[in-house]
Amino acid sequence: APISFAPATTANFVAKISLKADPANVLCAPLPADFSVSGTGANIGALVSPPWLLFGANGIVDCGTTAAPMSVKIVSKQATSFTAFGTATTPKLFSVDPSFVSVAPGATGMLAVIPAPIPQNASLLPGAYSDTITVGTTADGDTLSRKVGAHQFIRCAP
């Protein structure tokens, strides 16, 4: 499930994330261990959401298939237009299209995150098909790069 981080103050915040699987789903590998997230709130001209994308059916993608694309939304909170852009850390796993979008005052822009096909003999190691999408903007005073987690947990037939 997505998490969100939108503090109203510029203080530092820390949290722990624990992933849980539906017992009805048989996974080929264990879920990743708990991990910490942290960040500092900021007064900026753009909001980026969601902070997490789970591809497939509840994050599960079968070997030999391709999950549907998902979108990252950029909302303008300022009185002038700006550009938002996104890139994948590992382009062989995910691409972003368009790679940039112009966002008008008070409007919303969308970047599609497109997963690559999962091979029939895919690695079952946790995180093997996960990546980070970095989203930035040219909004006034916005010097932050937002990290959007893009995750696929792989299930292959025995």
C-alpha positions as CSV (number, residue, x, y, z in Angstrom):
1,A,0.0,0.0,0.0
2,P,1.2,3.5,-0.7
3,I,2.7,5.7,2.1
4,S,2.7,9.4,2.0
5,F,4.9,12.1,3.5
6,A,3.6,15.6,3.4
7,P,4.5,17.4,6.7
8,A,3.2,20.9,7.2
9,T,6.4,22.0,8.9
10,T,10.1,22.0,8.0
11,A,11.0,19.7,10.8
12,N,12.8,16.3,10.4
13,F,10.7,13.2,10.4
14,V,11.6,9.4,10.7
15,A,9.4,6.3,10.3
16,K,9.7,2.5,9.8
17,I,8.0,0.6,7.0
18,S,7.1,-3.0,7.3
19,L,5.7,-4.9,4.3
20,K,3.1,-7.6,4.8
21,A,1.8,-10.1,2.3
22,D,-1.7,-11.5,2.1
23,P,-1.5,-15.1,3.4
24,A,-3.5,-16.2,0.3
25,N,-0.7,-15.2,-2.0
26,V,2.2,-17.6,-2.4
27,L,5.4,-15.7,-2.9
28,C,8.6,-17.2,-4.4
29,A,10.8,-15.2,-2.1
30,P,10.6,-13.5,1.2
31,L,9.5,-9.9,1.5
32,P,12.2,-7.3,2.1
33,A,13.2,-6.6,5.7
34,D,11.7,-3.6,7.5
35,F,13.3,-0.3,6.4
36,S,13.4,3.2,7.7
37,V,12.3,6.4,5.8
38,S,13.2,9.9,6.8
39,G,12.9,13.4,5.4
40,T,12.5,17.0,6.1
41,G,9.3,18.9,5.4
42,A,9.6,21.9,3.1
43,N,7.5,24.8,1.8
44,I,7.6,24.2,-2.0
45,G,5.6,25.0,-5.1
46,A,4.9,21.4,-6.1
47,L,3.5,18.2,-4.5
48,V,4.5,14.8,-5.9
49,S,2.5,11.6,-5.2
50,P,2.3,8.8,-4.6
51,P,5.6,8.1,-2.8
52,W,5.3,4.4,-3.7
53,L,4.1,2.4,-6.7
54,L,3.2,-1.3,-6.4
55,F,2.9,-2.8,-9.9
56,G,0.8,-5.8,-10.8
57,A,-1.9,-7.3,-8.5
58,N,-1.1,-6.0,-5.1
59,G,2.6,-5.7,-6.1
60,I,2.8,-9.2,-7.5
61,V,3.8,-9.7,-11.2
62,D,4.0,-13.1,-12.8
63,C,7.1,-14.2,-14.7
64,G,6.7,-13.8,-18.4
65,T,4.3,-10.9,-18.1
66,T,4.4,-7.1,-18.0
67,A,2.6,-5.0,-15.4
68,A,0.5,-2.0,-16.5
69,P,2.1,1.4,-16.3
70,M,1.3,3.6,-13.3
71,S,1.4,7.4,-12.9
72,V,3.2,9.9,-10.7
73,K,1.1,13.0,-10.1
74,I,2.7,16.5,-9.8
75,V,0.4,19.2,-8.4
76,S,1.3,22.9,-8.8
77,K,0.9,25.0,-5.6
78,Q,2.3,28.2,-7.1
79,A,1.3,31.1,-9.4
80,T,3.7,30.4,-12.3
81,S,4.2,27.4,-14.6
82,F,7.1,25.0,-14.1
83,T,8.6,21.8,-15.5
84,A,8.5,18.4,-13.7
85,F,10.8,15.7,-14.8
86,G,11.4,12.0,-13.9
87,T,14.1,9.4,-14.4
88,A,14.5,5.8,-13.3
89,T,17.7,4.8,-11.5
90,T,17.8,1.6,-13.5
91,P,16.3,2.3,-17.0
92,K,16.3,-1.5,-17.9
93,L,13.6,-2.0,-15.2
94,F,11.5,1.1,-15.6
95,S,11.1,4.0,-18.0
96,V,9.4,7.4,-17.5
97,D,7.2,8.8,-20.3
98,P,7.1,11.6,-20.9
99,S,10.4,12.3,-19.2
100,F,9.2,15.9,-18.5
101,V,5.9,17.7,-18.3
102,S,4.9,21.4,-18.1
103,V,2.6,22.1,-15.2
104,A,0.5,25.3,-15.2
105,P,-0.4,27.3,-12.1
106,G,-2.9,25.3,-9.9
107,A,-2.8,22.4,-12.4
108,T,-1.7,18.8,-12.3
109,G,0.9,17.0,-14.5
110,M,1.4,13.3,-14.9
111,L,4.5,11.2,-15.6
112,A,3.9,7.5,-16.5
113,V,6.2,4.9,-15.0
114,I,6.4,2.0,-17.4
115,P,7.8,-1.4,-16.2
116,A,9.9,-3.6,-18.4
117,P,8.6,-7.1,-19.1
118,I,9.5,-9.7,-16.5
119,P,11.4,-12.6,-18.1
120,Q,10.1,-16.1,-17.8
121,N,13.2,-17.1,-15.8
122,A,13.2,-14.0,-13.6
123,S,15.3,-13.6,-10.5
124,L,13.3,-14.2,-7.4
125,L,15.7,-12.2,-5.2
126,P,13.8,-9.6,-3.1
127,G,14.1,-6.2,-4.8
128,A,15.5,-7.6,-8.1
129,Y,12.7,-5.8,-10.0
130,S,12.4,-2.7,-7.8
131,D,13.8,0.7,-8.5
132,T,13.7,4.4,-7.5
133,I,12.1,7.0,-9.8
134,T,13.6,10.5,-9.1
135,V,11.2,13.4,-9.7
136,G,12.3,17.0,-9.7
137,T,10.8,20.3,-10.7
138,T,11.7,23.8,-11.6
139,A,9.1,25.2,-9.3
140,D,10.0,28.3,-7.3
141,G,12.3,27.5,-4.4
142,D,12.1,23.8,-5.1
143,T,15.5,22.2,-4.8
144,L,14.2,18.8,-3.6
145,S,14.4,15.5,-5.6
146,R,11.5,13.3,-4.7
147,K,12.2,9.5,-4.6
148,V,9.2,7.4,-5.7
149,G,9.7,3.7,-5.0
150,A,8.7,1.4,-7.9
151,H,8.2,-2.2,-6.8
152,Q,7.3,-5.6,-8.3
153,F,7.4,-8.8,-6.4
154,I,7.9,-11.7,-8.8
155,R,5.9,-14.9,-8.8
156,C,6.9,-17.8,-11.1
157,A,5.2,-21.1,-11.7
158,P,7.2,-24.0,-10.2
